[in-house]
Amino acid sequence: MSRAAQGLVAGLERHQVAVYVGAIVAGAVAGRVLPGAGPGLEHAINPVLAALLYVTFLQVPVADLARSLRAGRFLAAALAVNFVVVPLVVAAMFAFLPADRAVRLGVLLVLLTPCVDYVIVFSGLAGGSRQRLLAATPLLLLAQLLLLPGYLYLFMGPDLAGIVETGPFVEAFVVLIVVPLALAWLTQAWAARRPAGRRFAGAAGTAMVPLMAATLLTVVASQVPKLDDRVADVARVVPFYVAFLVVMAFAGLTVARLFRLDVPDGRAIVFSGATRNSLVVLPLALALPDQFAVAAQVVVTQTLVEVVGMVVYVRTVPRLLPHR
């Protein structure tokens, strides 16, 4: 790689949060200027997200992932914060959500599912354990696949729980986790044996920030044209998303202390509890019947709030959990 290219990559990594915010703004503008491109961009969401996760998995050797999977206390904390604490927080705010069932369904879809993608990036920026979160990613996605129908049944009853198809979630697990993880392992094996493999792996690793930006731009641009006259309905959930981020910062900190985690693992747990799976659950929301179409925009709105929240988290979580 040339020095100019290395400098560009280093600059993107240094200013990646600004790049992500810029990508969201660009996506919003593109969605307004070119609304007809929305359907095509929806089909591009999973491929670009799969590429992002492939590059993410490529950053951590298989041996490190295997060691992290044996970290039982961290995995137990991740499961506890995401599937015990988060549902309790959502239950506390559920009665205050807008009465529109589609809006409520969108909020539940996104808040009840833990993030498996850019949480790794933001946690790493704050000194959290990337390896632990990477190792937990398949487990978190599989657990939400199994538990989400039950949560929807508890919150909204059997009628609405039954309309959420599990097919898109299974597809997401295969396309976004199994395939990228297998390809990353094959690439690592190639890199260990061939100079060409090492060069390819090194080049692929530089694509993290551009792929994250492309993912955010694609998602936002695909959904902005659909807002139309539902902007007011969607805007009403923003305070709930902000409140969720505030509450989960302290809830995650409490869980980290209860499980006696070290500082990097504790920071990773805080980020895991706060970040949600909007990019992966979006295909589920898009697969809902027409009368629930606004649920997809409710999901995307959470992404917009969360990215801004992550800018704050990157600066504040190290203060909440400082190195001793």
Buried (B, 14 or more C-beta within 10 A) or exposed (E): EEEEEEEBBEEBBEEBBEBBBBBBBBBBBBBEEBBEBBEEBBEBBBEBBBBBBBBBBBBBBBEBBEEBBEBEEBBEBBBBBBBEBBBEBBEEBBEEBBEBBBBBBBBBBBBBBBBBBBBBBBBBBBBBBBBBBBBBBBBBBEBBBEBBBEBBBEBBEEEBBEBBEEEBBEBBBEBBBEBBBEBBBEBBEBBEEEEEBBEBBEEBEBBBBBBBBBBBBBBBBBBBBBBEEBEEBBEBBEEBBBBBBEBBBEBBBBBBEEBEBBBBBBBBBBBBBBBBBBBBBBBBBBBBEEEBBBBBBBBBBBBBBBBBBBBEBBEEBBEBBEEE
